[in-house]
Amino acid sequence: MKKKMTGKRRVLAITTAVLMTLMFCLAGPVSADDINKQLAKSSIIDKVMRKGTLRIGLSSFVPWAMQDKKGEWVGFEIDVAKQLAKDMGVKIEFVPTKWEGLIPSLLTNKFDLIIAGMTGTPQRALKINFTTPYDYAGMNIVVHKDFAAGVSDYMDLDKKGNTIIARLGTTGAALAKETYKNAKVRLFPDEGPMIQELLNAKATAFLGTAPQPAQLAAKYPDTLMFLDKNLEQQPICMGVPKGDPDTLFYLNNWITVVRNNGFIQKKVDYWWKSLEWEALLQ
């Protein structure tokens, strides 16, 4: 048989329950606030501001990122990264990395962000987060003229005896494998040997991100022919480690501003729609 609770015990129990409830109510907001502060302190933006230096992972692509005759980094992505650092009021450090090593290097803190003309594909987004696009790029093909007879469409190249080349680890490589079932697809880790293979007619065509195919045809008009069609239109984004909403929010805000104030379009006109920049390399 249960004993009846005395009045004194009943008051004590009620008082204890009220106090515990108050403790939980007070502890909740304080704990959440502490967590938010901790997240802010661990964000890349906060770390960069404290260090005073923004480290950017990039991979050499013409005219996205390349070294001029003085050995300095220049290109579309270089200008984007420099403007970001300037707006943040910090110095910038470029960390050149093999294309296929960009995401693993970001995950191991070799640099703070990826700004390398990278498309934010669903597959890549399983490993890292991507900002909203700061620009878009088509996927194009440039053909060696020795193989250009009868070619007016990119699917005209899909036959035995033809070799389509692309850069290893790029969306161009994935698209080449997906598109060409009869032609041979070869992938190169480095840009220089890949382009030389095309110029030497050891490859039929090169599939890559705009504006490179068009600019190659403009540079070597007697050797190469540009197919003026987009296989795909792809969003170009910055890569950010997962679990960092503050950095993602800041970068998305920055992208909105520089797209609206004409900065991105100005850089597109210079690096993609002209060859004025070639003087920097000579």
C-alpha positions as a printed NumPy array, in Angstrom:
array([[  0.   ,   0.   ,   0.   ],
       [  1.356,   3.433,  -1.021],
       [  1.699,   5.961,   1.735],
       [  0.033,   9.338,   1.213],
       [  2.496,  12.183,   0.57 ],
       [  2.546,  14.645,   3.462],
       [  1.96 ,  18.326,   2.825],
       [  5.621,  19.171,   3.468],
       [  6.819,  16.489,   1.032],
       [  4.286,  17.618,  -1.572],
       [  5.546,  21.206,  -1.39 ],
       [  9.164,  20.023,  -1.619],
       [  8.425,  17.888,  -4.684],
       [  6.602,  20.706,  -6.448],
       [  9.374,  23.163,  -5.623],
       [ 12.02 ,  20.763,  -6.96 ],
       [ 10.08 ,  20.226, -10.193],
       [  9.654,  23.967, -10.732],
       [ 13.343,  24.609, -10.12 ],
       [ 14.399,  21.858, -12.55 ],
       [ 12.033,  23.213, -15.198],
       [ 13.474,  26.702, -14.774],
       [ 16.991,  25.325, -15.042],
       [ 16.194,  23.554, -18.307],
       [ 14.452,  26.627, -19.701],
       [ 17.389,  28.847, -18.855],
       [ 20.004,  26.33 , -19.953],
       [ 18.439,  25.865, -23.409],
       [ 19.003,  29.377, -24.811],
       [ 22.402,  29.717, -23.159],
       [ 23.553,  26.418, -24.644],
       [ 22.242,  27.339, -28.098],
       [ 23.949,  30.719, -27.901],
       [ 27.233,  29.081, -26.906],
       [ 26.957,  26.683, -29.837],
       [ 26.321,  29.516, -32.29 ],
       [ 29.326,  31.429, -30.98 ],
       [ 31.496,  28.333, -31.272],
       [ 30.348,  27.749, -34.855],
       [ 31.13 ,  31.349, -35.755],
       [ 34.612,  31.086, -34.256],
       [ 35.299,  27.889, -36.205],
       [ 34.09 ,  29.299, -39.553],
       [ 36.616,  29.828, -42.343],
       [ 35.662,  33.486, -42.629],
       [ 36.45 ,  34.061, -38.946],
       [ 39.771,  32.198, -39.198],
       [ 40.765,  34.11 , -42.335],
       [ 39.962,  37.446, -40.714],
       [ 42.018,  36.524, -37.648],
       [ 44.993,  35.291, -39.722],
       [ 44.727,  38.1  , -42.242],
       [ 45.313,  35.745, -45.18 ],
       [ 42.918,  33.923, -47.528],
       [ 44.335,  30.692, -49.012],
       [ 42.859,  29.731, -52.38 ],
       [ 43.162,  26.298, -53.976],
       [ 43.439,  26.441, -57.77 ],
       [ 44.528,  24.395, -60.747],
       [ 46.173,  25.725, -63.902],
       [ 43.659,  26.258, -66.732],
       [ 43.912,  28.807, -69.554],
       [ 42.578,  31.488, -69.136],
       [ 41.119,  30.679, -65.711],
       [ 44.397,  30.47 , -63.809],
       [ 47.909,  30.571, -65.28 ],
       [ 51.32 ,  32.067, -64.646],
       [ 52.525,  35.101, -66.586],
       [ 56.04 ,  35.699, -67.88 ],
       [ 57.078,  36.901, -64.41 ],
       [ 55.723,  33.763, -62.74 ],
       [ 52.751,  35.602, -61.196],
       [ 49.294,  34.051, -61.213],
       [ 46.828,  35.684, -63.606],
       [ 43.451,  34.715, -65.045],
       [ 39.703,  34.959, -64.569],
       [ 39.675,  33.014, -61.294],
       [ 42.71 ,  34.91 , -60.03 ],
       [ 40.902,  38.223, -60.465],
       [ 37.811,  36.832, -58.719],
       [ 39.88 ,  35.562, -55.781],
       [ 41.881,  38.8  , -55.493],
       [ 38.701,  40.872, -55.417],
       [ 37.241,  38.627, -52.717],
       [ 40.368,  39.06 , -50.577],
       [ 40.373,  42.814, -51.19 ],
       [ 36.741,  43.127, -50.109],
       [ 37.541,  41.126, -46.972],
       [ 40.567,  43.294, -46.254],
       [ 43.034,  40.39 , -46.163],
       [ 46.062,  39.163, -48.092],
       [ 45.765,  36.301, -50.559],
       [ 47.812,  33.139, -51.009],
       [ 47.39 ,  30.846, -54.011],
       [ 47.928,  27.111, -53.531],
       [ 48.336,  25.402, -56.936],
       [ 47.019,  21.84 , -56.836],
       [ 46.39 ,  19.043, -59.315],
       [ 42.759,  19.204, -60.399],
       [ 41.879,  15.791, -58.986],
       [ 43.458,  16.794, -55.669],
       [ 41.466,  19.988, -55.095],
       [ 38.597,  18.499, -53.07 ],
       [ 40.803,  16.165, -50.965],
       [ 43.145,  19.086, -50.246],
       [ 40.252,  21.302, -49.159],
       [ 39.059,  18.57 , -46.818],
       [ 42.521,  18.315, -45.249],
       [ 42.794,  22.102, -44.736],
       [ 45.548,  22.698, -47.3  ],
       [ 43.675,  25.9  , -48.206],
       [ 40.471,  27.728, -47.256],
       [ 38.394,  27.752, -50.455],
       [ 38.379,  26.336, -53.961],
       [ 38.157,  28.978, -56.675],
       [ 39.118,  27.037, -59.767],
       [ 36.326,  27.16 , -62.341],
       [ 34.713,  24.186, -60.629],
       [ 31.193,  23.059, -61.475],
       [ 29.077,  22.3  , -58.424],
       [ 27.884,  18.866, -59.497],
       [ 25.678,  16.698, -57.237],
       [ 28.489,  14.136, -57.014],
       [ 31.008,  16.716, -55.785],
       [ 28.404,  18.207, -53.444],
       [ 28.358,  14.917, -51.533],
       [ 31.852,  15.803, -50.304],
       [ 31.871,  19.599, -50.063],
       [ 29.412,  22.482, -50.262],
       [ 29.158,  24.894, -53.177],
       [ 28.183,  28.523, -53.343],
       [ 25.607,  29.902, -55.722],
       [ 27.148,  30.239, -59.22 ],
       [ 29.236,  33.329, -59.846],
       [ 29.229,  32.524, -63.563],
       [ 28.238,  29.89 , -66.107],
       [ 30.356,  28.139, -68.708],
       [ 29.426,  26.078, -71.734],
       [ 31.092,  22.823, -72.698],
       [ 32.597,  23.054, -76.192],
       [ 34.67 ,  21.093, -78.683],
       [ 37.587,  22.12 , -80.871],
       [ 38.589,  19.754, -83.708],
       [ 41.9  ,  19.257, -85.493],
       [ 41.351,  20.174, -89.156],
       [ 42.833,  16.865, -90.329],
       [ 39.64 ,  15.255, -88.979],
       [ 37.182,  18.09 , -89.65 ],
       [ 35.792,  16.943, -93.001],
       [ 32.056,  16.289, -92.68 ],
       [ 31.963,  17.434, -89.039],
       [ 29.277,  20.038, -88.274],
       [ 27.952,  18.603, -85.011],
       [ 29.745,  17.189, -81.979],
       [ 28.09 ,  13.769, -82.498],
       [ 29.687,  13.534, -85.949],
       [ 32.891,  12.762, -84.075],
       [ 31.507,   9.639, -82.42 ],
       [ 33.044,   6.983, -84.62 ],
       [ 35.84 ,   4.456, -84.43 ],
       [ 39.265,   5.809, -85.222],
       [ 38.589,   9.168, -83.564],
       [ 40.122,  10.157, -80.233],
       [ 38.478,  12.721, -77.956],
       [ 40.694,  14.195, -75.252],
       [ 39.774,  15.962, -71.996],
       [ 41.32 ,  16.99 , -68.684],
       [ 41.292,  14.279, -66.001],
       [ 38.787,  14.856, -63.201],
       [ 36.888,  17.64 , -64.993],
       [ 33.233,  17.743, -65.988],
       [ 34.534,  17.694, -69.552],
       [ 36.057,  14.272, -68.924],
       [ 32.785,  12.934, -67.507],
       [ 30.815,  14.417, -70.409],
       [ 33.214,  12.95 , -72.979],
       [ 32.816,   9.455, -71.523],
       [ 29.052,   9.848, -71.381],
       [ 28.716,  11.235, -74.917],
       [ 31.186,   9.231, -76.973],
       [ 30.614,   5.497, -77.104],
       [ 32.391,   4.673, -80.369],
       [ 35.259,   7.175, -80.364],
       [ 38.147,   6.626, -77.973],
       [ 38.313,   8.95 , -74.95 ],
       [ 41.724,   9.823, -73.47 ],
       [ 42.202,  11.81 , -70.289],
       [ 45.238,  13.919, -69.345],
       [ 46.223,  15.126, -65.862],
       [ 48.03 ,  18.188, -67.244],
       [ 46.94 ,  20.763, -69.777],
       [ 50.193,  21.289, -71.702],
       [ 50.709,  17.718, -72.975],
       [ 46.975,  17.435, -73.709],
       [ 46.915,  20.491, -75.99 ],
       [ 50.147,  19.431, -77.671],
       [ 48.566,  16.058, -78.473],
       [ 45.753,  17.869, -80.28 ],
       [ 48.067,  20.235, -82.16 ],
       [ 50.176,  17.273, -83.312],
       [ 47.027,  15.589, -84.721],
       [ 47.434,  12.673, -82.334],
       [ 43.926,  13.437, -81.095],
       [ 40.802,  14.253, -83.08 ],
       [ 39.213,  16.803, -80.783],
       [ 39.362,  18.378, -77.346],
       [ 36.265,  18.71 , -75.139],
       [ 36.516,  21.353, -72.438],
       [ 34.956,  24.266, -70.622],
       [ 34.468,  27.575, -72.43 ],
       [ 36.235,  29.694, -73.423],
       [ 39.29 ,  27.483, -73.905],
       [ 38.166,  25.522, -77.009],
       [ 37.157,  28.723, -78.846],
       [ 40.36 ,  30.504, -77.87 ],
       [ 42.5  ,  27.581, -79.   ],
       [ 40.818,  27.734, -82.418],
       [ 41.41 ,  31.497, -82.541],
       [ 45.062,  31.031, -81.623],
       [ 45.697,  28.21 , -84.125],
       [ 43.26 ,  28.98 , -86.98 ],
       [ 45.241,  26.995, -89.553],
       [ 45.211,  23.877, -87.367],
       [ 42.002,  23.824, -85.333],
       [ 38.274,  24.291, -85.977],
       [ 35.814,  25.375, -83.277],
       [ 32.339,  23.812, -83.118],
       [ 30.187,  26.735, -82.006],
       [ 27.698,  24.722, -79.971],
       [ 27.297,  24.157, -76.241],
       [ 27.075,  20.534, -75.195],
       [ 26.039,  21.748, -71.735],
       [ 25.791,  24.987, -69.749],
       [ 27.368,  24.521, -66.333],
       [ 27.376,  26.616, -63.137],
       [ 30.767,  27.755, -61.844],
       [ 30.899,  27.825, -58.028],
       [ 33.298,  28.166, -55.107],
       [ 34.   ,  25.1  , -52.985],
       [ 33.579,  25.271, -49.201],
       [ 33.974,  22.555, -46.524],
       [ 30.709,  21.199, -45.134],
       [ 29.399,  22.385, -41.765],
       [ 30.274,  26.067, -42.271],
       [ 27.038,  28.028, -42.882],
       [ 28.606,  31.401, -41.989],
       [ 31.197,  31.146, -44.755],
       [ 28.65 ,  29.912, -47.288],
       [ 26.289,  32.78 , -46.423],
       [ 29.048,  35.39 , -46.711],
       [ 30.271,  34.09 , -50.086],
       [ 26.752,  33.908, -51.515],
       [ 26.164,  37.498, -50.435],
       [ 29.479,  38.579, -51.994],
       [ 28.66 ,  36.802, -55.276],
       [ 25.3  ,  38.574, -55.478],
       [ 26.992,  41.95 , -55.02 ],
       [ 29.79 ,  41.466, -57.591],
       [ 27.424,  40.039, -60.187],
       [ 25.071,  42.978, -59.766],
       [ 27.786,  45.665, -59.82 ],
       [ 29.227,  44.396, -63.125],
       [ 32.55 ,  43.091, -61.811],
       [ 32.024,  39.516, -63.07 ],
       [ 30.828,  40.658, -66.498],
       [ 33.858,  42.912, -66.844],
       [ 36.163,  39.969, -66.161],
       [ 34.235,  37.722, -68.556],
       [ 34.635,  40.309, -71.316],
       [ 38.384,  40.512, -70.762],
       [ 39.358,  36.893, -70.111],
       [ 36.766,  35.063, -72.187],
       [ 35.849,  37.352, -75.05 ],
       [ 39.262,  38.749, -75.935],
       [ 42.851,  37.642, -76.292],
       [ 44.349,  40.861, -74.904],
       [ 45.651,  38.911, -71.913],
       [ 48.018,  36.856, -74.089],
       [ 50.476,  39.761, -73.903],
       [ 50.909,  38.893, -70.211],
       [ 52.326,  35.504, -71.141],
       [ 54.796,  36.594, -73.829]])
